[in-house]
Amino acid sequence: MIWFQIFQDGPEYEARRRRKTFTPPTLSLKQLRDAVPRHLFERSTAKSSLYIATHILLTIGLHLSAKRIAPALDLLAASTGHNLLVRHILRPLVWLLFWGWQGMFFAGIWCLGHDALSPRRWVNAVLGITLHSFVLTPYYSWRATHRTHHKATNNLDRDETYVPPTRKSLKLPDGRVAVKMDYAEILEETPAFTLFKLFVRQFFGFQLYLLHNRKGNPRYPRWTSHYKPSSLLFRSEERHLIVISDVAILTMLFLLTYYTRTYGSRSFWCYYLMPWMVMFTYLQHSDPTIPYYRKDEWTFARGALATVDRPVFGWVGRYILHNINTDHVAHHFFTAIPFYNLPAVTEAIKPVLGEYYNYDSTPVLHALWRSFTQCAFVEDEGDILFFRDWYGNSLLEPKQD
């Protein structure tokens, strides 16, 4: 890739943008299911366990290699005599590189914790709660809202995650009289502040969502939490499972406290605490060319198609994140299919989906900035809606009958 291409939109995104209007799909689930070979639905405990073991071993190897960072840099400083250069420039860069890789591998552990690992429910539960608790995600709580998200993807009334703000919630003027200055006065930010918000969202947004439903559906009361068994997020029969999740998280926190007391807070900060990125989940569901639905216009198929497959960090992202970013459309249609079969499912359903298959090869950092600055709000009226930017403009509009 030529260096300046990292700041360009992908050709697939450009093609969607050029359409100007959008006609909602009328595909049936039967068409898609018939296109997928039966053997791809089969789940293997042994195969899933092998993937998990490999990922854990690689994560341990990364951790052990990080143990050599400080001694190696000290030796380099002593042998070259450039102590200030090593300490103030090279050392931060090396640690940032390690934290980036660690964040990817921790995100991969979270991806592995999805349910489609084994035909045995108890195996899925044990593996899921172990993997999720390691990265401080309450398994049963997350599973409950994730299930609702899959059942109501991009339904503005019922979806659970990445529910966009509306014109009314942002106190914007009526779209029929507003001018660019009205939007700029309320929405436009300095690049530095936008970067700060982007940093907070990507590195802390997921835990804030779990803690108090940050960026979740606004229909829930304030301080709705994934850690509260009585929360309206859950059915009454799920509350004992939420308690189990909380106990598992408390157990992990106890182990981390023991680790910190044994090895020191510096070791805890360097080798565990640095947060892992959630940009891949944000980009799956936040894009200026992807619709949201209300009322009778929403169907399960339309919701599942309102997501984007992205080659986040190329083959590295595909391997470490276990296809969740490159084959997310297939995942939304067939949650029971194991992650290692998703690439084959994507290839099977692409001919059926045709132009409604959303893929975007835009480099990830450019796509992240584009979505963060252009996906500002949606209108309060209308059954098919697209994001509007800081100046009230949308790239696509629903085709009028």
N, C-alpha and C positions, 0 to 999 in steps of 0.2 A: 504494500500500500504506500502510495506517495504521501509524504508527511502532511500536506495540506488537506488531504482527503479525510482526515480525522475530524475536520470541522464541516463536513458536507453531509447532507441528508442522503440516505440510501435510495437507490432507484425505485424500490418497492414503495417507500413512503411517498416519493415524488409522484408515482403513478396514482396512488390513492388521492393525493391532494389535487391532482389535475382533474379529477372527476367532477368536483364542485358540488355535485348532488349525490345523495345516497338513497338507494332503494333497499329496504330491509330484506334479508334472505327469507326464503320459504322452504328451506331444506327440512327433511324429516329425519328423525333419529334412526328410523329403520334403514334409510338409504346408507347412512354412515356405518351402522352396525353390520349391515350386510357386506360392506366393503372391507371389513377387518377380518383377517383369518382367525379361526377359532383358537388356534394354539397360542396366539398372543395374549389371550386372557388368562392363561395358566400361570400360577404363581409358584415359585420354587423356594422353599425355606433355605435349602442348601445354597442356591445361587445368590439369594439375597444376603445370606450370612457371609458368603465369600466377599461380596462387594463391601459389606460393612467392615469386615476384618481388614481388608486391604486399605480402606480409607482410614481406619483407626491407626494402623501401623504407619501409614504415611504421615499422619498427624503427629504421632509420637516421634517419628524421625525428624520432622520439622522442629519439634520442641527440643530434641537433643542437639540439633545443629545450632539452635539459638543459644544454647548453653555455651557455645564456643565463640559467640560474638565478642563479648568483652575481652577474654584473653587474647583473641586474635588481633583485635584493634589495639590493645595495649602493646603487644609485641610489634605491631606495625609502627606505632608511634615511637617506640624505643629504637627500633632499627633504622628508621628514616630520619629521626630528629624533627619531624613535623608534628609535634604534639598538639598545637592549637588547631591545625588543619584537620587532624584525625578526630579530635575531641568535639569540635564545634560544627564541622561540616559532614565528615564521613560517618561519624557515629550516629547522628540523627537520621541520616539517609538510610543506613543499614537497618536501623530499628524500624523505620517506617516501612521499608520493604518487607521485613519479617511480619509486621503487624498486618500488612495487606494480605500476605499469604495465609497468615493465621485466621484472619477474618473470613477468607474464602473457604478454608477447610472447616471452620466452625459452622459456617452457613451450610456446607455440604453435609455435616452431621445432622443438622436440622432437616435438610431435604430427605435424608435417608429415613427419618423417623415417621414418614407418612405410612398410612395403613397397608398399602398394597405390597407387603413383603412376604406373606405366607398365607396359605389357605386356612391355617389355624388361627382363630381369633386370639387365643391366649398368647401365641407367639408374637402376633402384631402388637398386642398390648404391652408385653414385657419389653420388646425391642423399642417400641415407640416411647414408652415412659422413661426408659433408660437414656436413650439418645437425646430426647427433648430436655430432660431434666439437666443433663450435662451442660447444655447451652441455656439454662434457666428459662425454659419454656414450659408452662404447665400443660402437660400432654392432653388430658381429657378436656380441659377448658378450651384449648386451641382447637382440638378436633371438633368440638361442638359448633363453634362459630365458623370454622372452616367448612364444615358440612353445609351450614346455612349459606355461606358465601357461594358454594358450588350450586346450590339449588336456586340461587337468585342473583347470579352474576350480573352486574351492571343494571340491576333493577333499583331505581332510585328510592323506592319505598321499602324494599326488603333486604337489600344487600348489606353485608356486615363490615366490609373493609373498603378503604379508598373511596368513600362516598364524598363526592365533590361538594364544595360550598355552592350556594345559589346566589343569584343577584340580591334577593331579599336578605339572606343571612349576612352578606357583606355590606348591607345598607347602601347599595348602589342605586343611582337614579334610574327611572324608567328608561328602558332601551329605546323607546320611541322619541325621546327628547335628549338623551345623553349625548355628549360630544366627547372626543378623545381626552380633553382636559379633565373632564369629570372622572373618568376611569384612572387617569394618571395620578390625580390628586389622592385617590384612595388606595390604589393597588400598586402603582409603580414604586420600585425601591432602588436604592443604590446597589451597584454590583456587589459591593462588599457585604451588605446586609443580606442580599440574596444568597451569596455563598455561605454565610453563617447559618441561615435557615436551612439551606440544602444540607450542610454538614450535620446539623442537629437532627433533621428528618431521617437522613440515611443511616446515622450511627446510633441514634437513640429512639427513633420513631417507633420501632417495633415494641420495645419495652414500655414506652409511654402508652401505646395502644393497649397492651395487656393490662397495664396498671389502672388506667382510667378512661379507656375507650377513645383515646386520641385519634382523630380522623376516622372513627367508626361511625355507625349510623346515628344521626342526631335524635332519632325518635326515643332513645333511651334516656333515663334521667341522669343528671350530673353525677359524676364519680361512679358510673357503672364500671365494674372491674371483672377481669377474668379470674381473679383470686377470691371472689366473693360468691360462695355457693348459692346465696339467695338472689343473685343478680338475674335480671330479666333476660339476659343472654341465654339462659339455660332453662330446659324443661325441669319440672319438679323431680322427675325420676332420674335426672342426671346429677343431682346435687351431691350424692355420696361419692360420685366419681370426681367431682371438683375437689372434694376434701382430700381424696387420694392424691390428686395432682399437687395440691398445696403441701401435703406431707412430703412428697417427693422433692419439691423445690426446697423446703426447709431442710431436708436431709442433705441436699447438695450444698446449701448455704453453710450448714454445719461443717461439711467436709472442706469447703473453701476457707472457713475460719480456722480450722485445724491446720490447713496448709499454710495459711498466712502466719500463724503463730510459730510454726515449725521453721519455715524458710524465709519469713520476713515479708513485709508489705511490698518491697521493691520487686521481689520475685513474683508475687501475686499480680502486681500491676503489669510487669513485663510479659509474663507467660500465660495470663488468662484474662485479665480484666478488659483489655482493649476490645472494644465492641466490634461485632461483625456487621458487614454491610447488608442492607436489604434492598439495594438499588434494583436487583433483578425482579423482585416482587412488585416494586413500584412501577417499573417500566412495563411489566406484563399487563397492567391495568390502567395506565395513565398515558394517553397519547392523543394528540389533537385530531387524529383521523378515526378515532374509535367512538362508536355511539353509546349513549345511555338511553334507557327506556323507562317509560311509565305506563301504568294501567294496562290496557288490552294489547299494546304493541309488543310487550315483552313475552318471549317464549324461552324455554330452556335452551333451545338451539341458538337463538339469537344472542342470549347471554353468553353462552360458551364461545361463540364466535367473536365476542367483543373483548378479545384479548389478543396479545401479540407474541409471536415466536421471535426471539432475538438471539443471535450468536454472541452472547455476552462473554467477552474475553476469549473468543474462538474455541478451539478444541480444548483448551485448559478449562474454560468455564463449563463446557459440555461434560467433561470428565469429573471435575471436582463437585459440580452442582447436580450431577446425575440426571441430566436431560431436562430438568425442571424449567430451564429458561429457553431451551431450543425447541422444546416440544410441549409447550404449555397449552396450546389449543387442544391437542390430543388428550392431555391430562384432564382438561375440563369436561370433555365428552365422556371419557372412560376412566373414572377415578380408581376402578378396581384393577386396572392393568398395571403390572409392575413397571417401575421406571426404566428398567433395561430393555423393555419392549416398546417404549414410546417412539423411538425413531422409526421403527417399522410401521407403527400405527399412523404416524404422520404421513409417511409416503403412501400408505394405503388410502387415506381419506382426502389427500390433496386433489386428486382428479374430481372427486365428488364436490368438494368445496369450491373449486374454481377461483373466481375473483374474490370470494369471501374468505379465502385463507389469508390471514394477516401475518406477513413476515416482514421484518425490517432489519437490513444489514447496516443501518446507520451505526457508526462507532459509538460505543456505550456512553462515554462521557459527554459527547455532543448530544446524544439522545436524552440523557439525563437532564442536561441544562435546558434543552428544547422543551421537554415536558414540564419541567419545573417552572419555566417562565411563560409558557403558552397555555398551560392547563390551569386557568385561574378560577373559572366558575362556570356554572350552567344556568340556564334560565329557569324561572319558577313555573312557567307554563310550557306546554308542549309534551307530546308523548314520545318523540324521538329527538334527542338533543346531542349536541357536540360541545366540547369545551370552547369557551371564549377566552381570548388572551387579555392582557392588561389594558387593551384599548377597545374591548368589546367586540372584537372580530372573531369569527369562526371560519375554519378552512372549508368545512362541508355543511350542507344543510339538507334536511330530509326532502326527498322529491315530492312535490305536491301532486295529488291526484288530478 
